[in-house]
Amino acid sequence: MKQQKSYHKLLKVGKLFLVPTPIGNLEDMTFRGIQTLKDADVIASEDTRNTQKLLNHFDISTKQISFHEHNYKERIPQLLEKLHLGEMIAQVSDAGMPSISDPGYELVKECIVQDIPVIALPGATAGVTALIASGIAPQPFLFFGFLPRKKAEIHRVLENLQVREETIIFYESPHRVKQTLLFLEKVFGQERQVVLCRELTKLYEEYTRGTIAEVALYAAENEIKGECCLIVAGAPKDQMEDISWQKWTIEEHVEYVMGSLNLPTKEAIKQVAKERNVAKQLIYKAYHTDA
């Protein structure tokens, strides 16, 4: 067990601030976010060129260091050294919340291990922004993010998600969204409600609401530009399958958890062990024997 006192006066190490940035409209940057970037000793940026535009707009002169999916392993020790020296680091992604489909989680985890305070600022995030304006029930919801790239994996994930009652939030790129809607139509059926949200907070912000079949047809016949969110209604209760794990093999249960919660095998096995109230070693052995 660990307890973090974010602003304790006797702290001898620096702090990691997770600073959300606008998802399109620069005016969505918060006063606190601007001040935090100004006060930081260094800004760890997913793309320094992109972040520099934001810094220029708000007259922020703090130096940057690149921190992205291709260099995070070498950067984390460097950033931790600065934090142990008492420096204040602000971490940002290209848009929205750090760690949400963007870099950040690994650094956060290591800071926690080394008792370095991690302080998150509230701010813009595309998924919830799209959700609350979608017209689809906002609670409960499941944030999934980006689907896998391989077709077989997409089908496996969607087959597990189709029985979820929660509204589901997907992120998608404009060049993949048409194909993703076709996958959704095939697995979820034509009549499930979906909202295609694009260019959020920008001049050409657009919400396309309808059934999966209607929105898939629209996407097929029109050019889709800008980063997209898909808000998909949860499964109607009268159409839900019986997903009681008592009827599943260990392999089926682990595969379901992997797909529905987007977990790696190791974490899915832990979850299944918890649900079945048995030792995770037994689930691990049974899963790998069945598989």
C-alpha positions as a Markdown table, in Angstrom:
| # | Residue | x | y | z |
|---|---|---|---|---|
| 1 | Met | 0.0 | 0.0 | 0.0 |
| 2 | Lys | 1.2 | 3.5 | -0.9 |
| 3 | Gln | -0.3 | 6.9 | -0.1 |
| 4 | Gln | 0.6 | 10.0 | -2.0 |
| 5 | Lys | 0.6 | 13.5 | -0.3 |
| 6 | Ser | 0.8 | 15.5 | -3.5 |
| 7 | Tyr | 1.8 | 18.8 | -1.9 |
| 8 | His | 3.5 | 17.8 | 1.3 |
| 9 | Lys | 6.0 | 20.5 | 2.4 |
| 10 | Leu | 8.7 | 18.0 | 3.3 |
| 11 | Leu | 8.9 | 16.4 | -0.1 |
| 12 | Lys | 12.5 | 16.3 | -1.3 |
| 13 | Val | 11.8 | 15.1 | -4.9 |
| 14 | Gly | 10.2 | 16.8 | -7.8 |
| 15 | Lys | 6.7 | 16.2 | -9.2 |
| 16 | Leu | 5.3 | 14.8 | -12.4 |
| 17 | Phe | 2.3 | 16.8 | -13.7 |
| 18 | Leu | 0.1 | 15.3 | -16.3 |
| 19 | Val | -1.2 | 18.2 | -18.3 |
| 20 | Pro | -4.1 | 17.8 | -20.8 |
| 21 | Thr | -3.9 | 19.8 | -24.0 |
| 22 | Pro | -6.7 | 20.9 | -26.3 |
| 23 | Ile | -8.1 | 18.3 | -28.7 |
| 24 | Gly | -8.6 | 21.0 | -31.4 |
| 25 | Asn | -9.6 | 24.4 | -30.0 |
| 26 | Leu | -6.7 | 26.1 | -28.3 |
| 27 | Glu | -9.1 | 28.1 | -26.1 |
| 28 | Asp | -9.9 | 24.9 | -24.2 |
| 29 | Met | -6.5 | 25.1 | -22.5 |
| 30 | Thr | -7.1 | 25.8 | -18.8 |
| 31 | Phe | -5.5 | 28.6 | -16.8 |
| 32 | Arg | -3.9 | 26.0 | -14.5 |
| 33 | Gly | -2.6 | 24.0 | -17.4 |
| 34 | Ile | -0.9 | 27.1 | -18.9 |
| 35 | Gln | 0.6 | 28.1 | -15.6 |
| 36 | Thr | 1.9 | 24.5 | -14.9 |
| 37 | Leu | 3.7 | 24.5 | -18.3 |
| 38 | Lys | 5.2 | 27.8 | -17.5 |
| 39 | Asp | 6.4 | 26.7 | -14.0 |
| 40 | Ala | 7.8 | 23.4 | -15.1 |
| 41 | Asp | 11.5 | 22.8 | -15.5 |
| 42 | Val | 10.9 | 20.7 | -18.6 |
| 43 | Ile | 8.0 | 19.6 | -20.7 |
| 44 | Ala | 8.0 | 15.9 | -21.8 |
| 45 | Ser | 6.2 | 16.0 | -25.2 |
| 46 | Glu | 4.9 | 13.3 | -27.5 |
| 47 | Asp | 5.8 | 15.6 | -30.4 |
| 48 | Thr | 7.9 | 18.6 | -29.6 |
| 49 | Arg | 7.0 | 20.3 | -32.9 |
| 50 | Asn | 3.3 | 20.0 | -32.3 |
| 51 | Thr | 3.6 | 21.1 | -28.7 |
| 52 | Gln | 5.7 | 24.1 | -29.7 |
| 53 | Lys | 2.7 | 25.6 | -31.5 |
| 54 | Leu | 0.8 | 25.4 | -28.2 |
| 55 | Leu | 3.7 | 27.0 | -26.3 |
| 56 | Asn | 4.0 | 29.8 | -28.8 |
| 57 | His | 0.3 | 30.6 | -28.6 |
| 58 | Phe | 0.5 | 31.0 | -24.9 |
| 59 | Asp | 3.9 | 32.6 | -24.8 |
| 60 | Ile | 5.5 | 29.7 | -22.8 |
| 61 | Ser | 9.3 | 29.4 | -23.0 |
| 62 | Thr | 9.8 | 26.2 | -21.0 |
| 63 | Lys | 12.2 | 23.8 | -22.8 |
| 64 | Gln | 10.9 | 20.5 | -24.1 |
| 65 | Ile | 12.2 | 16.9 | -24.3 |
| 66 | Ser | 10.6 | 14.3 | -26.6 |
| 67 | Phe | 8.8 | 11.5 | -24.9 |
| 68 | His | 6.9 | 9.1 | -27.1 |
| 69 | Glu | 6.2 | 5.4 | -27.8 |
| 70 | His | 9.5 | 4.9 | -29.6 |
| 71 | Asn | 11.9 | 6.4 | -27.0 |
| 72 | Tyr | 10.1 | 6.1 | -23.7 |
| 73 | Lys | 12.4 | 3.3 | -22.4 |
| 74 | Glu | 15.5 | 5.4 | -22.7 |
| 75 | Arg | 13.7 | 8.6 | -21.6 |
| 76 | Ile | 12.2 | 7.3 | -18.4 |
| 77 | Pro | 15.5 | 7.0 | -16.5 |
| 78 | Gln | 16.5 | 10.5 | -17.7 |
| 79 | Leu | 13.2 | 12.0 | -16.5 |
| 80 | Leu | 13.4 | 10.1 | -13.2 |
| 81 | Glu | 16.9 | 11.5 | -12.6 |
| 82 | Lys | 15.5 | 15.0 | -13.0 |
| 83 | Leu | 12.7 | 14.3 | -10.7 |
| 84 | His | 15.0 | 12.9 | -8.0 |
| 85 | Leu | 16.9 | 16.2 | -8.3 |
| 86 | Gly | 13.8 | 18.1 | -7.4 |
| 87 | Glu | 12.8 | 19.2 | -10.8 |
| 88 | Met | 9.1 | 19.7 | -11.9 |
| 89 | Ile | 8.2 | 17.9 | -15.1 |
| 90 | Ala | 5.0 | 18.5 | -17.1 |
| 91 | Gln | 4.1 | 15.6 | -19.4 |
| 92 | Val | 1.8 | 16.2 | -22.4 |
| 93 | Ser | 0.5 | 14.3 | -25.4 |
| 94 | Asp | -0.4 | 15.7 | -28.8 |
| 95 | Ala | -4.0 | 16.3 | -27.8 |
| 96 | Gly | -6.1 | 15.5 | -24.8 |
| 97 | Met | -5.2 | 13.5 | -21.7 |
| 98 | Pro | -1.7 | 11.9 | -21.4 |
| 99 | Ser | -1.9 | 8.1 | -21.1 |
| 100 | Ile | -5.3 | 7.8 | -22.8 |
| 101 | Ser | -4.3 | 6.1 | -26.1 |
| 102 | Asp | -1.1 | 8.1 | -25.8 |
| 103 | Pro | 2.3 | 7.8 | -24.0 |
| 104 | Gly | 2.5 | 8.3 | -20.2 |
| 105 | Tyr | 1.5 | 5.2 | -18.3 |
| 106 | Glu | 4.9 | 3.7 | -18.1 |
| 107 | Leu | 6.4 | 6.9 | -16.6 |
| 108 | Val | 3.5 | 7.2 | -14.1 |
| 109 | Lys | 4.0 | 3.7 | -13.0 |
| 110 | Glu | 7.7 | 4.1 | -12.4 |
| 111 | Cys | 7.2 | 7.4 | -10.5 |
| 112 | Ile | 4.8 | 5.6 | -8.2 |
| 113 | Val | 7.3 | 2.8 | -7.6 |
| 114 | Gln | 9.9 | 5.4 | -6.7 |
| 115 | Asp | 7.6 | 7.5 | -4.5 |
| 116 | Ile | 7.6 | 10.5 | -6.8 |
| 117 | Pro | 4.2 | 12.4 | -6.7 |
| 118 | Val | 2.1 | 12.2 | -9.9 |
| 119 | Ile | -0.4 | 15.0 | -10.2 |
| 120 | Ala | -3.1 | 14.9 | -12.9 |
| 121 | Leu | -4.8 | 18.1 | -14.1 |
| 122 | Pro | -8.4 | 18.0 | -15.4 |
| 123 | Gly | -9.0 | 19.0 | -19.0 |
| 124 | Ala | -10.0 | 18.0 | -22.5 |
| 125 | Thr | -10.5 | 14.4 | -23.5 |
| 126 | Ala | -12.1 | 13.4 | -26.8 |
| 127 | Gly | -14.0 | 10.3 | -25.6 |
| 128 | Val | -16.1 | 11.9 | -22.9 |
| 129 | Thr | -16.6 | 15.0 | -24.9 |
| 130 | Ala | -18.1 | 13.0 | -27.7 |
| 131 | Leu | -20.1 | 10.8 | -25.3 |
| 132 | Ile | -22.0 | 13.5 | -23.5 |
| 133 | Ala | -23.2 | 15.1 | -26.8 |
| 134 | Ser | -23.9 | 11.8 | -28.6 |
| 135 | Gly | -27.4 | 11.3 | -27.4 |
| 136 | Ile | -26.6 | 7.8 | -26.3 |
| 137 | Ala | -26.8 | 6.9 | -22.6 |
| 138 | Pro | -23.6 | 8.2 | -21.0 |
| 139 | Gln | -23.7 | 5.8 | -18.0 |
| 140 | Pro | -22.4 | 3.3 | -17.7 |
| 141 | Phe | -19.8 | 3.5 | -20.4 |
| 142 | Leu | -16.7 | 1.5 | -21.5 |
| 143 | Phe | -13.8 | 3.3 | -23.0 |
| 144 | Phe | -12.0 | 1.0 | -25.4 |
| 145 | Gly | -9.9 | 3.3 | -27.5 |
| 146 | Phe | -8.3 | 2.0 | -30.7 |
| 147 | Leu | -9.2 | -1.5 | -31.9 |
| 148 | Pro | -6.4 | -3.9 | -33.0 |
| 149 | Arg | -5.2 | -3.7 | -36.5 |
| 150 | Lys | -5.4 | -7.4 | -37.5 |
| 151 | Lys | -8.9 | -8.5 | -38.8 |
| 152 | Ala | -9.0 | -11.7 | -36.7 |
| 153 | Glu | -8.2 | -9.7 | -33.6 |
| 154 | Ile | -10.8 | -7.1 | -34.4 |
| 155 | His | -13.5 | -9.8 | -34.8 |
| 156 | Arg | -12.5 | -11.5 | -31.5 |
| 157 | Val | -12.6 | -8.2 | -29.6 |
| 158 | Leu | -15.9 | -7.1 | -31.1 |
| 159 | Glu | -17.5 | -10.5 | -30.5 |
| 160 | Asn | -16.7 | -10.1 | -26.8 |
| 161 | Leu | -17.9 | -6.5 | -26.7 |
| 162 | Gln | -21.2 | -7.1 | -28.5 |
| 163 | Val | -22.9 | -8.4 | -25.3 |
| 164 | Arg | -21.8 | -5.5 | -23.1 |
| 165 | Glu | -24.6 | -3.3 | -21.7 |
| 166 | Glu | -22.4 | -0.3 | -21.5 |
| 167 | Thr | -22.1 | 2.4 | -24.1 |
| 168 | Ile | -18.7 | 1.9 | -25.8 |
| 169 | Ile | -16.2 | 4.6 | -26.8 |
| 170 | Phe | -13.9 | 3.8 | -29.7 |
| 171 | Tyr | -11.2 | 6.0 | -31.2 |
| 172 | Glu | -10.5 | 5.7 | -34.9 |
| 173 | Ser | -8.4 | 7.3 | -37.6 |
| 174 | Pro | -10.2 | 8.7 | -40.7 |
| 175 | His | -8.7 | 6.2 | -43.1 |
| 176 | Arg | -9.8 | 3.2 | -41.0 |
| 177 | Val | -13.2 | 4.3 | -39.7 |
| 178 | Lys | -15.2 | 3.1 | -42.8 |
| 179 | Gln | -13.8 | -0.4 | -42.4 |
| 180 | Thr | -14.4 | -0.3 | -38.6 |
| 181 | Leu | -18.1 | 0.6 | -39.2 |
| 182 | Leu | -18.4 | -2.4 | -41.5 |
| 183 | Phe | -16.9 | -4.7 | -38.8 |
| 184 | Leu | -19.3 | -3.2 | -36.3 |
| 185 | Glu | -22.2 | -3.8 | -38.6 |
| 186 | Lys | -21.2 | -7.4 | -39.1 |
| 187 | Val | -20.7 | -8.2 | -35.5 |
| 188 | Phe | -23.1 | -5.9 | -33.6 |
| 189 | Gly | -25.8 | -6.0 | -36.3 |
| 190 | Gln | -27.4 | -3.2 | -38.4 |
| 191 | Glu | -29.8 | -1.7 | -35.9 |
| 192 | Arg | -27.5 | -0.8 | -33.0 |
| 193 | Gln | -27.3 | 3.0 | -32.5 |
| 194 | Val | -23.9 | 4.6 | -33.2 |
| 195 | Val | -22.6 | 8.2 | -33.4 |
| 196 | Leu | -19.6 | 9.1 | -35.6 |
| 197 | Cys | -18.0 | 12.2 | -34.0 |
| 198 | Arg | -15.2 | 14.0 | -35.8 |
| 199 | Glu | -13.3 | 17.2 | -35.7 |
| 200 | Leu | -14.4 | 17.8 | -32.1 |
| 201 | Thr | -14.1 | 21.4 | -30.8 |
| 202 | Lys | -13.0 | 22.6 | -34.3 |
| 203 | Leu | -14.9 | 24.6 | -36.9 |
| 204 | Tyr | -16.0 | 21.6 | -38.8 |
| 205 | Glu | -17.1 | 19.6 | -35.8 |
| 206 | Glu | -19.7 | 17.0 | -36.9 |
| 207 | Tyr | -21.9 | 14.4 | -35.2 |
| 208 | Thr | -23.5 | 11.7 | -37.5 |
| 209 | Arg | -26.1 | 9.8 | -35.6 |
| 210 | Gly | -28.1 | 6.7 | -36.7 |
| 211 | Thr | -28.0 | 3.0 | -36.8 |
| 212 | Ile | -24.7 | 1.2 | -37.6 |
| 213 | Ala | -26.1 | 0.4 | -41.1 |
| 214 | Glu | -27.0 | 4.0 | -41.8 |
| 215 | Val | -23.7 | 5.5 | -40.5 |
| 216 | Ala | -21.7 | 2.8 | -42.3 |
| 217 | Leu | -23.4 | 3.7 | -45.6 |
| 218 | Tyr | -22.8 | 7.4 | -45.0 |
| 219 | Ala | -19.1 | 6.8 | -44.3 |
| 220 | Ala | -18.8 | 4.6 | -47.4 |
| 221 | Glu | -20.3 | 7.3 | -49.6 |
| 222 | Asn | -18.5 | 10.3 | -48.2 |
| 223 | Glu | -14.9 | 11.4 | -47.5 |
| 224 | Ile | -14.2 | 11.3 | -43.7 |
| 225 | Lys | -11.5 | 13.7 | -42.5 |
| 226 | Gly | -10.1 | 14.3 | -39.0 |
| 227 | Glu | -9.7 | 12.1 | -36.0 |
| 228 | Cys | -12.9 | 10.2 | -35.1 |
| 229 | Cys | -14.7 | 8.9 | -32.1 |
| 230 | Leu | -17.4 | 6.2 | -32.4 |
| 231 | Ile | -20.0 | 6.1 | -29.6 |
| 232 | Val | -21.8 | 2.7 | -29.8 |
| 233 | Ala | -24.9 | 1.9 | -27.8 |
| 234 | Gly | -24.7 | -1.0 | -25.4 |
| 235 | Ala | -26.5 | -4.3 | -26.1 |
| 236 | Pro | -30.3 | -4.2 | -25.4 |
| 237 | Lys | -31.1 | -6.3 | -22.4 |
| 238 | Asp | -33.7 | -8.4 | -24.4 |
| 239 | Gln | -31.0 | -9.3 | -26.9 |
| 240 | Met | -28.1 | -10.1 | -24.5 |
| 241 | Glu | -26.6 | -13.5 | -24.5 |
| 242 | Asp | -26.2 | -15.5 | -21.4 |
| 243 | Ile | -22.6 | -14.7 | -20.5 |
| 244 | Ser | -22.5 | -16.5 | -17.1 |
| 245 | Trp | -19.0 | -17.8 | -16.7 |
| 246 | Gln | -20.2 | -20.9 | -14.9 |
| 247 | Lys | -21.0 | -22.3 | -18.4 |
| 248 | Trp | -17.6 | -21.4 | -19.8 |
| 249 | Thr | -14.3 | -23.3 | -20.0 |
| 250 | Ile | -11.3 | -21.5 | -18.4 |
| 251 | Glu | -10.0 | -20.7 | -21.9 |
| 252 | Glu | -13.4 | -19.2 | -22.9 |
| 253 | His | -13.5 | -17.1 | -19.7 |
| 254 | Val | -10.0 | -15.8 | -20.1 |
| 255 | Glu | -10.6 | -15.0 | -23.8 |
| 256 | Tyr | -13.8 | -13.1 | -22.9 |
| 257 | Val | -12.0 | -11.0 | -20.3 |
| 258 | Met | -9.1 | -10.3 | -22.7 |
| 259 | Gly | -11.5 | -9.0 | -25.4 |
| 260 | Ser | -14.1 | -7.2 | -23.3 |
| 261 | Leu | -11.6 | -5.4 | -21.0 |
| 262 | Asn | -8.7 | -5.1 | -23.5 |
| 263 | Leu | -6.4 | -6.8 | -21.1 |
| 264 | Pro | -3.2 | -8.8 | -21.8 |
| 265 | Thr | -3.3 | -12.5 | -21.0 |
| 266 | Lys | -1.5 | -12.2 | -17.6 |
| 267 | Glu | -4.0 | -9.6 | -16.4 |
| 268 | Ala | -7.0 | -11.4 | -17.7 |
| 269 | Ile | -5.9 | -14.6 | -15.9 |
| 270 | Lys | -5.7 | -12.5 | -12.6 |
| 271 | Gln | -9.2 | -11.2 | -13.3 |
| 272 | Val | -10.7 | -14.7 | -14.0 |
| 273 | Ala | -9.0 | -16.0 | -10.8 |
| 274 | Lys | -10.7 | -13.2 | -8.9 |
| 275 | Glu | -14.1 | -13.9 | -10.4 |
| 276 | Arg | -13.9 | -17.6 | -9.8 |
| 277 | Asn | -12.3 | -17.2 | -6.4 |
| 278 | Val | -9.4 | -19.6 | -7.1 |
| 279 | Ala | -5.6 | -19.2 | -7.2 |
| 280 | Lys | -4.3 | -17.6 | -10.3 |
| 281 | Gln | -1.8 | -20.4 | -10.7 |
| 282 | Leu | -4.6 | -22.8 | -11.3 |
| 283 | Ile | -6.2 | -20.5 | -14.0 |
| 284 | Tyr | -2.8 | -20.1 | -15.6 |
| 285 | Lys | -2.2 | -23.8 | -15.8 |
| 286 | Ala | -5.7 | -24.6 | -17.0 |
| 287 | Tyr | -5.7 | -21.8 | -19.6 |
| 288 | His | -2.4 | -22.8 | -21.1 |
| 289 | Thr | -3.3 | -26.5 | -21.1 |
| 290 | Asp | -6.6 | -25.8 | -22.8 |
| 291 | Ala | -5.1 | -23.3 | -25.3 |
